[in-house]
């Protein structure tokens, strides 16, 4: 059972073929499938794209893997808040989304409120039903309301 991410920079055509055949699932899913007698679905395969300079390798790897499997089986971890700007984090998200893979934001350290909202929006796949501008406005409004409520409690 594979329980870690793979290195997209090392993907070859042979590796892509072999990876496409893997059935990657949790132990709990295996047990459930055995008990129910249902067919086990192929699970997600995880990679990471943390550095902007790896963009060409990421694109090439996804293209190669997409020749042997549907890209929606691929999840890409994205470290944000570490040696990247907001614009670079957003760009990586947009690229991964356009390539039809699932981005998953990983926060570095004490990330800002905006990055925390971004992580929640991406990881819960809210982006599939709500634009960032609408979601971020809502979150900022919620934060503002919470601060006002806390100030009210402290002043009472």
Residue pairs with C-beta under 8 A, 6 or more apart in sequence:
1 24
1 27
2 22
2 24
2 45
4 46
5 46
5 47
5 48
5 77
6 19
6 45
6 46
6 47
7 47
8 47
8 48
8 49
8 54
8 57
8 58
8 61
8 62
8 76
9 54
9 57
9 61
11 19
11 60
11 61
11 64
11 65
12 64
13 64
13 67
16 64
16 65
16 67
16 68
16 69
17 68
19 45
19 65
19 68
19 69
20 65
20 68
20 69
22 42
22 45
23 40
23 41
23 42
23 43
24 42
24 43
24 44
24 45
25 33
25 40
25 41
25 42
25 43
26 43
29 40
29 43
30 40
33 39
33 40
42 73
43 73
44 73
44 74
44 75
44 102
45 73
45 74
45 75
46 74
46 75
46 76
46 77
47 58
47 61
47 74
47 75
47 76
47 77
48 76
48 77
48 78
48 79
49 55
49 58
49 76
49 77
49 78
49 92
49 96
50 77
50 78
50 79
50 82
51 83
52 84
52 88
52 91
52 92
55 92
55 95
58 76
58 95
59 95
59 99
62 71
62 74
62 99
62 101
65 71
65 74
66 99
71 99
71 100
71 101
72 100
72 101
72 102
74 101
74 102
75 101
75 102
75 103
75 104
76 96
76 101
76 102
76 103
76 104
77 104
77 106
78 89
78 92
78 93
78 96
78 103
78 104
78 105
78 106
78 122
79 106
79 108
80 89
80 105
80 106
80 107
80 108
80 111
80 115
80 118
80 119
81 89
81 107
81 108
81 109
81 111
81 112
81 115
82 108
82 109
84 92
86 114
86 115
89 105
89 115
89 118
92 103
93 103
93 105
93 118
93 122
96 102
96 103
97 103
97 127
102 125
103 122
104 122
104 123
105 115
105 118
105 119
105 122
105 123
106 119
107 115
107 116
107 119
111 119
113 139
113 140
113 143
114 136
117 135
117 136
117 139
117 140
118 132
118 136
120 126
120 139
121 127
121 130
121 132
121 135
121 136
126 135
127 135
